[in-house]
Amino acid sequence: MDGKTILITGSTDGVGRYVAERLAANGARIIVHGRDRTRGEALVERIAARGGKARFLEADLSSLAEVRSLASAVERDVDRLDVLVNNAGIGFAAGDHGRELSADGVELRFAVNYLSGFLLTRLLLPLIEKSAPSRIVNVSSAGQQAIDYSDVMLTHGYSGARAYRQSKLAQIMFTIDLAEELAGRNVTVNCLHPATFMNTTMVRLSGAQPVSTVEEGGEAILQLVDSPALAGRSGLYFSGMRESRADPQAYDRGARSKLRALSFDLVGPADPPRARV
Ligand SMILES: NC(=O)c1ccc[n+]([C@@H]2O[C@H](COP(=O)([O-])OP(=O)(O)OC[C@H]3O[C@@H](n4cnc5c(N)ncnc54)[C@H](OP(=O)(O)O)[C@@H]3O)[C@@H](O)[C@H]2O)c1
């Protein structure tokens, strides 16, 4: 990991924080991201105290404007990005007081768990490609539900669980779609269910009993970040350490292109200049 620069979204807590600390201990330069400056800076200090290198960037991913500022800050601060881990997310029970919207009027879990990562990845693609061989890792979940394209914003039949699950499947569909687009460009993109009910804030707030550890899920993420066995392999979904199959909608090309079109409509211009010509 020496000399590698890695951005992990949502690394102020949970499995993202664990992965940040592990990668820093292995010599990577870490960009810690979150919306809580105090916890972000505390993690940077802890990493530095152990001889690692890290900086903190703050952005609330429920705002597309803040996603754009985050991408600009990354481009300003570093000259390479070897790995982007889209990990930030909100669960389905925390704050589940009915349907909520992002700053841009998008259903909140779709916005934070999926759309922010879609936009961030697209904005950072030139830097990621410049750093090739490079990797994108999307932290999804085994909790998946097919997207109903007649009501993606869940104006009918809303539940926090449904919102969470469709956002997690959207991340997987994005992974497969982007992997196809990036074929031959030396950038891989894979996704995973890290582990079931890890002992994190998200799970504790949901009232569920933790059944796995943060370390377990962290190892699964680290495998996608740096395993030599995965060099050049792209568009894959892992359940923990094992390659697996996602919801059938992920393998439906038509459904994936609908999601791509909808996502560009929602975020506006997001392609790197080369892809736009
Ligand atoms: N825990 C599990 O068992 C499990 C299972 C399957 C998949 N996952 C996935 O694993 C990932 C990490 O989850 P976790 O369990 O580690 O949860 P967590 O401990 O709750 O951490 C979530 C991270 O995302 C950040 N975040 C949430 N909303 C944000 C926003 N609007 N803007 C910026 N940052 C935001 C949080 O920041 P704050 O601390 O400020 O809230 C925190 O740093 C998620 O994508 C989750 O869906 C988890």
The ligand as a Tripos MOL2 file, in Angstrom:
@<TRIPOS>MOLECULE
LIG
   48    52     1     0     0
SMALL
NO_CHARGES

@<TRIPOS>ATOM
      1 N1        -23.2830   -2.8710    9.3870 N.am      1 LIG1
      2 C1        -23.6240   -3.8880    8.6100 C.2       1 LIG1
      3 O1        -23.8990   -4.9890    9.0680 O.2       1 LIG1
      4 C2        -23.6510   -3.7070    7.1140 C.ar      1 LIG1
      5 C3        -24.1200   -4.7800    6.3330 C.ar      1 LIG1
      6 C4        -24.1330   -4.6330    4.9460 C.ar      1 LIG1
      7 C5        -23.6700   -3.4580    4.3730 C.ar      1 LIG1
      8 N2        -23.2340   -2.4370    5.1630 N.ar      1 LIG1
      9 C6        -22.7810   -1.2030    4.5150 C.3       1 LIG1
     10 O2        -21.5150   -0.8490    5.0310 O.3       1 LIG1
     11 C7        -21.3490    0.5810    4.9080 C.3       1 LIG1
     12 C8        -20.8290    1.1360    6.2270 C.3       1 LIG1
     13 O3        -21.8000    0.8930    7.2230 O.3       1 LIG1
     14 P1        -21.4800    0.7970    8.7880 P.3       1 LIG1
     15 O4        -22.2010   -0.3960    9.2770 O.co2     1 LIG1
     16 O5        -20.0280    0.9590    9.0260 O.co2     1 LIG1
     17 O6        -22.3130    2.0710    9.2970 O.3       1 LIG1
     18 P2        -21.9460    3.2610   10.2810 P.3       1 LIG1
     19 O7        -21.0850    2.8180   11.4060 O.co2     1 LIG1
     20 O8        -23.2730    3.8760   10.5990 O.co2     1 LIG1
     21 O9        -21.0550    4.2520    9.3820 O.3       1 LIG1
     22 C9        -21.6070    4.9150    8.2820 C.3       1 LIG1
     23 C10       -20.6630    6.0080    7.8340 C.3       1 LIG1
     24 O10       -21.3030    6.7480    6.7620 O.3       1 LIG1
     25 C11       -21.3450    8.1220    7.1290 C.3       1 LIG1
     26 N3        -22.5010    8.8260    6.5830 N.ar      1 LIG1
     27 C12       -23.8130    8.5130    6.7310 C.ar      1 LIG1
     28 N4        -24.5790    9.4430    6.1300 N.ar      1 LIG1
     29 C13       -23.7380   10.3570    5.6000 C.ar      1 LIG1
     30 C14       -23.9260   11.5590    4.8780 C.ar      1 LIG1
     31 N5        -25.1540   12.0630    4.5870 N.pl3     1 LIG1
     32 N6        -22.8480   12.2630    4.4850 N.ar      1 LIG1
     33 C15       -21.5980   11.8120    4.7930 C.ar      1 LIG1
     34 N7        -21.3590   10.6930    5.4760 N.ar      1 LIG1
     35 C16       -22.4150    9.9710    5.8890 C.ar      1 LIG1
     36 C17       -21.4140    8.0960    8.6370 C.3       1 LIG1
     37 O11       -21.1250    9.3460    9.1760 O.3       1 LIG1
     38 P3        -21.7640    9.7570   10.6210 P.3       1 LIG1
     39 O12       -20.9470    9.0220   11.6230 O.co2     1 LIG1
     40 O13       -21.6040   11.2380   10.6690 O.co2     1 LIG1
     41 O14       -23.1940    9.3180   10.6170 O.co2     1 LIG1
     42 C18       -20.3670    7.0190    8.9460 C.3       1 LIG1
     43 O15       -19.0700    7.5270    8.8160 O.3       1 LIG1
     44 C19       -22.7160    1.1350    4.5010 C.3       1 LIG1
     45 O16       -22.7100    1.4200    3.1220 O.3       1 LIG1
     46 C20       -23.6650   -0.0180    4.8030 C.3       1 LIG1
     47 O17       -24.8080    0.0020    3.9920 O.3       1 LIG1
     48 C21       -23.2010   -2.5270    6.5210 C.ar      1 LIG1
@<TRIPOS>BOND
     1     1     2 1
     2     2     3 2
     3     2     4 1
     4     4     5 ar
     5     4    48 ar
     6     5     6 ar
     7     6     7 ar
     8     7     8 ar
     9     8     9 1
    10     8    48 ar
    11     9    10 1
    12     9    46 1
    13    10    11 1
    14    11    12 1
    15    11    44 1
    16    12    13 1
    17    13    14 1
    18    14    15 2
    19    14    16 1
    20    14    17 1
    21    17    18 1
    22    18    19 2
    23    18    20 1
    24    18    21 1
    25    21    22 1
    26    22    23 1
    27    23    24 1
    28    23    42 1
    29    24    25 1
    30    25    26 1
    31    25    36 1
    32    26    27 ar
    33    26    35 ar
    34    27    28 ar
    35    28    29 ar
    36    29    30 ar
    37    29    35 ar
    38    30    31 1
    39    30    32 ar
    40    32    33 ar
    41    33    34 ar
    42    34    35 ar
    43    36    37 1
    44    36    42 1
    45    37    38 1
    46    38    39 2
    47    38    40 1
    48    38    41 1
    49    42    43 1
    50    44    45 1
    51    44    46 1
    52    46    47 1
@<TRIPOS>SUBSTRUCTURE
     1 LIG1         1 GROUP 0 **** ****
